[in-house]
Amino acid sequence: MKQVLENRQNIKPIIEAIMLCGRQNMPLRGHIDWGRLHVDDNLQNNQGNFREIIRYRAQGDDVLRSILESERKVKYLSNTSQNAIIDSCNSVLLS
């Protein structure tokens, strides 16, 4: 049960960022939408709305920062994860 609660806490900022982009009618993806996301790296290349929101939020969210900086593979930032979250939100809204 502890792991379930931790996983929910970990994915919550990802879901909120996707929902924010949806509410504001902003596309999620940009030209550079893959690879490791470095929280403190202010790249001149725009990484897309979703990744930039996550990067910005992680600067003040220690839990999110630790997830992004960890060596764990699952971070829910991939296009596949984004699409799965969008589909799940859609199912909840339509039910």
C-alpha positions in Angstrom: 0.0 0.0 0.0 2.9 2.3 0.8 4.3 1.9 -2.7 0.9 2.6 -4.3 0.6 5.9 -2.4 4.2 6.8 -3.3 3.5 6.1 -7.0 0.4 8.3 -6.9 2.4 11.1 -5.3 5.1 10.7 -8.0 2.7 10.8 -11.0 0.5 13.6 -9.7 2.6 16.5 -11.0 2.9 14.8 -14.4 -0.9 14.5 -14.6 -1.4 18.1 -13.4 1.0 19.4 -16.1 -0.8 17.5 -18.8 -4.2 18.8 -17.6 -2.8 22.3 -17.5 -1.7 22.1 -21.1 -5.1 20.7 -22.1 -7.0 23.5 -20.3 -4.9 26.1 -21.9 -5.1 24.4 -25.3 -1.3 24.2 -25.4 0.5 21.4 -27.3 2.5 19.1 -25.1 5.4 18.4 -27.4 8.2 20.4 -29.0 11.1 19.7 -31.2 13.2 18.2 -28.4 10.9 15.9 -26.5 13.0 13.0 -25.4 15.9 12.1 -23.2 16.8 13.0 -19.7 15.2 16.2 -18.3 17.8 18.3 -16.4 16.0 20.5 -13.8 18.7 23.2 -13.5 19.7 23.3 -17.1 18.3 26.3 -18.8 18.8 25.1 -22.3 18.2 27.6 -25.1 16.3 25.0 -27.0 12.6 24.8 -26.1 11.8 21.2 -25.0 8.0 21.6 -25.4 5.4 23.0 -23.1 5.0 19.8 -21.0 8.7 19.3 -20.4 9.3 22.9 -19.6 6.4 23.0 -17.1 7.8 19.9 -15.5 11.3 21.4 -15.4 10.0 24.6 -13.9 7.8 22.9 -11.3 10.7 20.6 -10.2 12.7 23.6 -9.3 10.4 24.1 -6.3 9.2 20.5 -5.8 11.7 18.3 -4.0 9.8 15.1 -4.7 9.5 15.7 -8.4 13.1 16.9 -8.6 14.3 13.6 -6.9 12.3 11.6 -9.4 13.8 13.4 -12.4 17.3 13.2 -11.1 17.1 9.6 -10.0 18.5 6.7 -12.1 15.1 5.0 -12.2 13.9 4.4 -15.7 10.1 5.2 -15.3 9.5 8.9 -15.1 6.3 9.2 -17.1 7.8 11.8 -19.5 7.7 9.8 -22.7 5.2 10.3 -25.5 3.7 6.9 -24.7 3.2 7.8 -21.0 1.7 11.2 -22.0 -0.8 9.5 -24.3 -1.8 6.9 -21.7 -2.4 9.7 -19.2 -4.4 11.7 -21.7 -6.5 8.6 -22.5 -7.1 7.9 -18.8 -8.2 11.5 -18.2 -10.5 11.3 -21.1 -12.1 8.1 -19.8 -12.7 9.7 -16.4 -14.2 12.8 -17.9 -16.5 10.8 -20.2 -17.7 8.4 -17.5 
